[in-house]
Amino acid sequence: MMARGNGLSDAYTATLTRLKAQKGNKPVLGLKVLMWVLYSERPLQAEELRHALGMEIGSSDPDLENIPALRTLLSSCLGLVTIESSSSTVRLVHFTLHEHLLSNATLFHRPHSIIAEVCLTYLNFECIRNFSPTVHCALPKAPLLEYASYYWGKHTKMGMTESVRILALKLLDRFDKHISARLLLLHNYQGTGWGSYADQVVEGSTGFTGLHAVVFLEIQELIAPVLDMKEWDVNVADCMGSTPLTLAARSRQEEVAKVLLKRADVNPDQVDTRYGLTPLSWAAGRGHEGVVKALLGRKDLNPNLADTTCGRTPLSRAAGNGNTGVVKMLLEREDVNPNLVDTQYDQTPLLRAAVGGHVEAVKMLLGREDVNPNKADTFYGKIILRWGLENGHGPAVGVLLGPCDVNPH
């Protein structure tokens, strides 16, 4: 029940009834305003909303005469929305209205599909496509460009239709030449460890193709259509250094990885150009067991291939992070060498597991007969038992002092 009880709910119901009974196009416009305010990914500014409501789906250029005046937009809602003077954003008149609108399942039909269609229509306009991918002054001339660039993927995932699919494929065909690709990357990497790197690298969006985009946005339904759309270099890195398979491995997209790995031209060992990790190293280090299983299904994959920055193998990354499911899968393979040391600290996967106090991983590694538990790293000159003791990992030390070949001296 809402904060003010059924009385407020009845008032909203009565207002919506009057809204639908308005003359002319006002009922349609009023409901569209409520839909956009309710389902948008962030509060919309008045100009953004005006342009969104003036779009004709599938048109090639905007018709400025279709864009409703702000006064008309507000009046059609009968006071259910308001504009904040400080930010010029359009909001529902009260937070309880949000709950009331969501509780009415028949009020809006496929809202995310409609919003996706508008965003994609806007991005496909010739005047938008003509913007340079590196231009910095486009947003004032194109009020909906920022929102459409940031969120078309989210609305597409939640509202995929045939119309949305067609519009999305049109955008993705030459996506690396589109200004929205650059805006999307910069938006998603803001506030992350990649932020400053993105600012330096993403001057344009060269290399961030439509194939990269659908994997990056995790729109699984578009993977096959995009792959069938034209010939791709499936091993090329985008402007952030990642191949499509790397993007799938990093973000736990098992089904996408499977689709990519079915292609003979996909190199499962292709390292990214930022950190030098293979897809297997990314998936192993993050504990993405489904992706690891899919990668290990490729006969041409090298499970011992170390990264080019720290020299760590996939097993080293899995063991060091305590990802026991991945450790188990890797150790079940006879071609995985458990004694390979990294080039950063000259540590084996067993040392990495002990340093992190990952008891189960230590047990699994000691279960392999070919594991050498007494190998010290040459960087610090410490054996595994000393690492466990100095880091206060009692359970791991207990395992090491158990029935195995660790030399306590």
Number of C-alpha atoms within 10 A of each C-alpha: 9 13 9 9 10 11 10 15 19 12 11 17 15 11 16 19 12 13 22 17 11 15 9 8 10 19 19 14 22 23 18 22 24 20 21 21 21 19 15 16 14 12 18 21 19 21 18 19 24 20 22 25 19 18 20 16 18 17 14 14 16 19 12 10 8 13 17 17 14 13 8 12 21 19 15 23 26 15 12 20 21 16 17 12 8 6 11 14 18 23 21 19 13 11 11 17 18 16 14 16 19 14 10 10 8 9 14 14 10 14 19 22 21 22 25 29 29 26 29 27 25 29 28 22 16 13 13 19 18 12 16 13 22 16 12 12 9 16 11 10 9 16 18 22 21 20 20 25 22 20 19 25 23 15 22 25 19 14 19 21 16 10 14 26 20 15 22 26 18 18 20 22 16 14 24 24 23 27 25 25 25 25 22 21 23 21 15 13 15 13 10 10 9 13 16 13 14 20 13 9 15 20 15 20 24 19 19 28 25 25 26 27 22 22 23 20 17 20 17 15 14 21 21 13 14 21 15 10 14 9 8 14 13 18 19 19 24 21 22 20 18 28 29 26 32 28 26 25 29 21 17 20 20 19 15 24 24 18 15 20 18 12 10 10 12 17 19 23 21 20 26 24 16 14 14 19 26 29 29 34 29 28 30 32 25 19 23 22 21 20 27 26 18 18 25 18 13 14 8 12 15 17 20 19 19 26 20 17 13 15 20 25 29 30 34 29 25 28 34 25 20 24 22 22 18 27 29 17 16 23 17 11 11 8 11 18 17 23 19 20 23 20 15 11 16 19 28 27 28 30 30 26 29 31 24 21 24 21 22 21 28 28 17 15 25 21 12 12 8 11 18 17 21 16 19 19 17 12 11 11 13 16 20 28 25 18 22 23 17 10 13 14 18 14 16 26 21 14 18 23 14 10 9 12 13 18 12 11 6
